[in-house]
């Protein structure tokens, strides 16, 4: 083999290796919803979570937001998700502008529809605090990212575009009430629930 040929082969091998490394360093997307790409993992409080499912929230004909649910291990039933130990994350990517009042009212309606009176009474202080968080920003714009994390030992923490909004809410029952907005017996979007359960 000539020196020139060996040089070409070495250069080709080096280029291929660089290409492989470049591909490996790219984010790995597990799902794409209405143009929104959800990573296959997320890190909450130092724990790597897996994307359980992702889907689209629509209202009438409008795309409202894309939502992904991250858990320590994938689960296929609501009961398993609500009983899951460790951190959890709900990631919401806004697809149309919403006032904080519109978004807050929708959240509260979903909470109320999926909790009974006794539970609503018990969670009332945290529900009030949660509602007040939405008053901290005037509107949600297309592309905004809202996360609601459960952090053991800390509580439920809301963040908008990576910045915490308000303080943590300590009761796990309240976080589960939030999850039931989409996973309860009366979910805000019946087509979204099976997607979050990984059924489709």
N, C-alpha and C positions, 0 to 999 in steps of 0.2 A: 504494500500500500504506500502510495507516495505521501510525502510530507504534507502536500497541499490537500490531499483527500482526507488525511487524518485530521487536519486543521478544520476542514469543513464539517466533518462528523462531530468533532468536539464542540464546535460552535452550535450545531443543530441540537445536540444533547443539552447543552447549557441553556439554549433558548426554550427548549421543552420543559426543563426543570423550573425555569423562571415562570413559565406560563402556569404550570401546576401549582406552584406556590402562590401565585397571584389569585388563582381560582379558589384555593383553600382559604385565603384571607378574606374573601368576600362574605357578606352576611348570608346565612342560610335561611331561606324563606320557606315556611311550612304551609302557608296559605296566602291567597290573594283574594281580597273581597272588594269589589267595586273600585279596583285600582289601588287599594291599600294593601301593602305587603306586611304580613305579620311574621316576625322571626320565629323560628321553631323553639327558641328558648328565651327566657328573661331571667334576670337576677334580681331577687328581692331579699334584702337583709343578708346578703352573702350566700343565699341558697339559689341554685339554678332550678328554674321551673320549666315545665314543658307545656307547649301549646296544646290544650285539650280540644279546642274547637274554636272556630271563628265564623261570624256571619254578619248579615246586613239587617239593620233596623230600618224598616220603611213605615211611612205613615201616608195612607191613601196611595198616591203614586210617587211620593217624594222619598229619596234616599236621605235618611237622617244621620246615621252614623254606622261605622263598621266597628265590631266589637270582638275582642279575643279574650279567652279565658285561659289563664295559666295556673297550673297546679304542680306540686312536687312529682306526682305520678298521674298518668292518664286514668280517668274514671269515666264510666259509661252510664251511671245512674245519678239522679239528683241526690239520693240518700248518701251515696258514696262521696259525692262532692262536698256536701254539707258537713260530713263527718271527717273530711280529710284533715290530717295534721300538718303543721308547718305553714309557711307563708303561702299566700295566694295573690293573684293579681287579675283585675279586670282592666283591660286596655280599650279605651274608646277613642276612635279617630273621627272627628266631626266632618260631615260631608256637606252641610249647608249651615249658613249662619243662624244662630239661635240666641235669643235673649236669655240671660240667666234666669229670668222669671219663667220662661217657657220650659227650659231644661229642668229647673228645680221642681216645677209643678208636675212634670212628667215622672220624675223620680219619685216624688211623694205619692202620686197616684199609684205607681207600681208597688211601692211599699205597702200602702194601705190595702190594695187589692189582694195581697198575698200574706197578710198577717191577720190574726183574729183580734178581737177587742182587748183581751187580756194581754196579749203580746204587745199591742200598740201602747197600752198604758205603761207597761214595764219599760219599753224602749223610748217613751216620749221625750225624756231629756236629750238623748243622743239624736233622736230624729229632729228635734228643734235645732240642735247644734249643726247637724248635717245640712239642714235647710238654709241656715244662716251662711254657710260656706259659699253657696251660690250667689249670695248678695255681694261677695267680695270681688267679683269680676262682672262687668256690665254685660258682656256677651261672649258667646263662643263663636269663633270664626272657622270657616272651612279650613281644614288642615290642623286645627288644634288637637292636641292629644291630652286626654284626661285619663289618669290611672287611679284606681281605687285598690289599695293594697291591704291585705291582712298581714300584720307583723306580730307574731307571738310575743307576748310580754310588753307590747306597745299598744296595739290596737289597729283600728282601721285608719289609714292615712290617704287622703286625697291629694293629688298633685296635678297641676295644669302646666303642660309643657315642661315637665321636670321640676317645677317649683311647688313645694308643699303649700296647700291651701288650708288654713286653720290647723287646729291641733288634732291629735289622734283620739279616736273614740274607742274606749277600752273593751267593750262587750263583744265577744265572738257571736253571740246571738244576733247582734245588730248587723254584723258583716254578712251573716247568713241570710238575714232579711233583705239585704241589698242584692245578694245573689238571686233570691227568689223573684226579684223584679223580672228577670229573664228566664228563670228556671222553675218558678212556682206553678201552682195549678192554674193561675190566670196570668200567664206571661204577657208582657207588653206587646210581643210580636210572636205569634204561634209558630211562624216559620223559622225564627231565630233559635228557639229552644233546642230542637234536634241538632242544629249545626254546632251549638256549643257543647253538646254531648258527644260530638264526633260521629253522629249517625250519617251525615252527608255533608 
